[in-house]
Amino acid sequence: MRVVIAEDLFLLRDGLTRMLEAHGLQVTSAVENGPDLLAALAADKPDVAIVDVRLPPTFTDEGLRAVLQARREVPGLPVLVLSQYVEQLYARELLAGGSGGIGYLLKDRVLNSTQFVDAVRRVADGGTAMDPEVIARLLAHNSGNSAVAALSPREREVLALMAEGRSNAAIAQQLVITERAVAKHTASIFLRLDLQPSDDDNRRVLAVLAHLNR
Amino acid sequence: MSDIPQEPQHPLFPALCRLGSGIVGVARWSVFGALAMVGGGSMFAAPALLVEATTPHGWGDGASGDSDHLWLALLVSLVPCLVLSARWAAGRTTWAVGPAPLLPPALLLAAVLKYGGVLPGGNHGVVWLVVPMAACTVLSTRWLAAVTRRLSAEWCGVPITVPYRPLPGSDTLPGSGSGSGSGRATGRAPGGQYLRLLWQRTGWLLFDPATWRDLLWIAANVSAPWILCLALVKILPPIDPALTWPLLLLSVLWSAPRLLPAYGLIARSLLGPTRQAELALRVNHLNRTRTDTIDTSAAELRRIERDLHDGAQARLVALGMALDAADQLIDTSPAVARAILAEAKGTSVKALAELRDLVRGIHPPVLADRGLADAVHALALDLPQRLHFDGELTGRPPAPVESAAYFAVSELLANVTKHAEAGQVWIDIAHIDGQDGGTLRIGVTDDGRGGADAARGTGLSGIERRLAAFDGVIAVSSPPGGPTIVNMEIPCVLSSPKTSSS
């Protein structure tokens, strides 16, 4: 799997590269600013790009804007956005296109390399990886939503993990329940939220996020 | 909103509207007239009494004079009025000034009508009455001027700035904002201090040029209408007597609402601050807001220092110690070392989270990245309430304004979450072009239970102080039962948006 990294801090860029290579991924370019990222994406055609939100030269949301631009040119281009902080506003913008292949994680998540590499692979496969903090705030924002409020605590746990982009198998493992139990919860959630059930994990996540982002 | 069908209008509707506004205009003029009469009465009663007392022959023949009763009447009316005025001057209550303007004319009337002009101690003895009457007059001018200023803003559309010097021993401006105005109770003063306060206030009252301009206004206000009427009667050509009244009525109804702004402008020329007073007020305002700003930022720095010291710094020390322990144990007992490393990882995650929160409190990253509108939007997206957001700015306000506005909204939204029990929140941000670069306007409305009061909580007054440094203002409307509507305005210029270089 071929990866492009855009991160301006040398230590982090180097650490990421080493970690990904240790897990058998191939880092084709590791760049440090927005324009270089766009060039690398065009030249390398990677399976996934890992991009820091804040990049030179403006040190604002340069990385995010570069990603949005790249995805306008190549819809569905898999991108995992990393940041020191997460904002629902940015999550919405990343998801606005309605296509998958999007990740948005706190930089802290790098500390758990297994889970992080799992998220990278998921995004590369067209899946979704939303930070638990984004989802927690999204659910807090929906606490006035009667459909969400009607869910049982267990269903809400499943909903949160599903919104993060986890598969049924991963949710089952995390909550220590069977996959069939997860499927049952999922069906109930979709019924309560009045969503069209789907076997496609990815479409399912996007539907849930779209519902919560209303 | 355009799809709401228009109600068909009755053809008489505009005419009725015009008639209504004419009647309202006349009513407002009547109130101004009444105020002028009260002021005039209050002002001229004392001199009239003085003239009466010093002329050889009084108004009456003195036959019905009954000095015992008069003494009683004077005591009953004058003493409470003077006590209340003195209390006001000593900083206790404001409403006491209300009855003060009515007292001198009432005394004069009593002297003239009931007692035929004869007063205790003979006509010369009345001179002592002139002094308390004059005191009442001076006190009452403040009251009359304040009422006129308020009505001028409400009815004439001409807001008038309060021109007085700040109260001695207080750092608030007289009449600045609601509730924090002049004469607000400053606590109970013991005897000696009471006298000192009274003395200070009297000096403050008498030596402020604005007081004398107020008096000038009252004199002009009561005399000018008569001169104007006489002039009009002289100038206007004679009309058929049968037509006089209908014509008069029509012209009064037509002109009453139209001439109100002119009255407001005239009032402002005397009741508003002079250029010099304006500058003095400005210096005072700047002084106060500068002190506030310095205090606030010093407190903020202390908070940041404390947070870093107790939070991230302490955790990094713990992290270093854990790594050291793991280093020593890794050969002898790798299992324990691994457990310590796992704990160290947890510590680093917590330190990161604390730093993140701290940074958010200093300068939120979205604000730096995207500017005010998006930052407020991002902030509001974390609310549990249903959000209606409408805001777009064509450029960026200056960074300090942006930051102050952001934290003001943040404080307001925290209030909504904590107290309002609201289901929906509306936020709108706009920059309105105007003179001096325009105004940044932010509205935050919720459908909660209302009852927010700037005087009780520190939150709203904190915002007021924060915005005052930029000449910004905040207006809160929050009747019990809701809704709460908060509007903030900060004068500022937008810079052209940063263009992306990618």
HADDOCK unambig.tbl for C-alpha pairs under 7 A between the chains (distance, minus, plus):
assign (segid A and resid 34 and name CA) (segid B and resid 502 and name CA) 6.48 0.50 0.50
assign (segid A and resid 35 and name CA) (segid B and resid 502 and name CA) 5.53 0.50 0.50
assign (segid A and resid 60 and name CA) (segid B and resid 368 and name CA) 6.58 0.50 0.50
assign (segid A and resid 60 and name CA) (segid B and resid 369 and name CA) 4.40 0.50 0.50
assign (segid A and resid 61 and name CA) (segid B and resid 369 and name CA) 5.36 0.50 0.50
assign (segid A and resid 85 and name CA) (segid B and resid 356 and name CA) 6.64 0.50 0.50
assign (segid A and resid 87 and name CA) (segid B and resid 378 and name CA) 6.50 0.50 0.50
assign (segid A and resid 88 and name CA) (segid B and resid 378 and name CA) 6.39 0.50 0.50
assign (segid A and resid 88 and name CA) (segid B and resid 381 and name CA) 6.65 0.50 0.50
assign (segid A and resid 89 and name CA) (segid B and resid 378 and name CA) 5.13 0.50 0.50
assign (segid A and resid 108 and name CA) (segid B and resid 349 and name CA) 6.36 0.50 0.50
assign (segid A and resid 137 and name CA) (segid B and resid 382 and name CA) 5.92 0.50 0.50
assign (segid A and resid 140 and name CA) (segid B and resid 384 and name CA) 5.64 0.50 0.50
assign (segid A and resid 141 and name CA) (segid B and resid 381 and name CA) 6.64 0.50 0.50
assign (segid A and resid 141 and name CA) (segid B and resid 382 and name CA) 5.44 0.50 0.50
assign (segid A and resid 141 and name CA) (segid B and resid 383 and name CA) 5.23 0.50 0.50
assign (segid A and resid 141 and name CA) (segid B and resid 384 and name CA) 3.96 0.50 0.50
assign (segid A and resid 141 and name CA) (segid B and resid 385 and name CA) 6.73 0.50 0.50
assign (segid A and resid 142 and name CA) (segid B and resid 384 and name CA) 5.97 0.50 0.50
assign (segid A and resid 143 and name CA) (segid B and resid 384 and name CA) 5.64 0.50 0.50
assign (segid A and resid 144 and name CA) (segid B and resid 384 and name CA) 6.05 0.50 0.50
assign (segid A and resid 144 and name CA) (segid B and resid 385 and name CA) 6.29 0.50 0.50
